[in-house]
Amino acid sequence: MSFLHIADLQRNFGGLRAVSDLTFSVAQGEIKAVIGPNGAGKTTLFNLIAGVTPPSSGQITLDGARIDQLKPYQRVERGIARTFQNLQIFKDMTVLENVMVGRHARTRCDVLHGLLRTRAALREEEAIRDSATQQLERLGLAHRADDRAGSLSFGECKVLEIARALAAEPKLLLLDEPTAGLPHAETERITDTIRALNAEGVTVLLVEHNMRMVMRLSHSILVLNYGRRIAEGPAEAVRRDPAVLEAYLGEEDDDA
Ligand SMILES: Nc1ncnc2c1ncn2[C@@H]1O[C@H](COP(=O)(O)OP(=O)(O)OP(=O)(O)O)[C@@H](O)[C@H]1O
């Protein structure tokens, strides 16, 4: 059964169709990659799923329920969390506090409770801290928990972004270029991390330019060009698809 279902999704920016008549599904437990040349509509698609960008038309269904009219935080409550292509780290906060921000997206205590420091708010804060610590342990970053996030390496920041997304306990994790700019060893580490999270039951949708990583990690690949689906399927089929080869002709090979 499809876990995330996208039907006839469209997003226009003026006269430009950034995402056009797009229909596809992500099965529960799947790792699906979205690839395509620059400007193909990958980030717009992520923004549509996360609720940052409203669709011009079409439907998004998660676990059988429509989510396309929900606000971003409501989608987090339904189990969608994301990382960003351009890292959104709070450099002056500690690593642990950065992860706690992700968890706050799901907690019940409102601002007033927080200000009054009621017992419920304090208990909740403690639970958030514990859960954030667990995510850092899960991703091997616990030893940096109390360090200023600004002191992390670029690779550690990428891991921190994933830890923060996990703090919301997502069922569907959207990863926007999780290995972009990373050297080989760190790319391998993030690849292993994604595989481990998936083995724990997290469904993954990722945008990634590193073809070697995409081919090795994904159960299936969706290829976009000019906002449209031009191919979809397992790595072996997609890499030989003439429409895909043509779309990538002249594109720089990011597989280095
Ligand atoms: N807010 C916006 N206003 C106008 N045009 C936009 C906006 N966001 C995206 N676009 C356009 O929509 C198209 C798709 O862009 P998008 O960023 O989704 O592509 P992408 O596949 O993520 O590209 P890249 O691989 O370079 O990140 C592009 O032509 C882009 O210029």
The ligand as an ORCA input file, in Angstrom:
! r2SCAN-3c Opt
* xyz 0 1
  N       9.844     30.772     -5.422
  C      10.051     30.650     -6.728
  N       9.671     31.625     -7.593
  C       9.854     31.492     -8.918
  N      10.404     30.422     -9.507
  C      10.806     29.412     -8.709
  C      10.658     29.469     -7.287
  N      11.142     28.310     -6.750
  C      11.589     27.581     -7.785
  N      11.390     28.238     -8.954
  C      11.710     27.730    -10.293
  O      11.115     26.455    -10.405
  C      11.964     25.559    -11.115
  C      12.274     24.359    -10.252
  O      13.141     24.757     -9.205
  P      13.615     23.769     -8.041
  O      14.473     24.562     -7.106
  O      12.448     23.068     -7.476
  O      14.513     22.748     -8.868
  P      15.557     21.679     -8.337
  O      15.329     20.444     -9.118
  O      15.457     21.574     -6.858
  O      16.951     22.333     -8.740
  P      18.408     22.171     -8.055
  O      18.887     20.796     -8.386
  O      19.198     23.236     -8.750
  O      18.239     22.427     -6.588
  C      13.195     26.363    -11.499
  O      13.036     26.831    -12.826
  C      13.198     27.507    -10.511
  O      13.819     28.650    -11.051
*
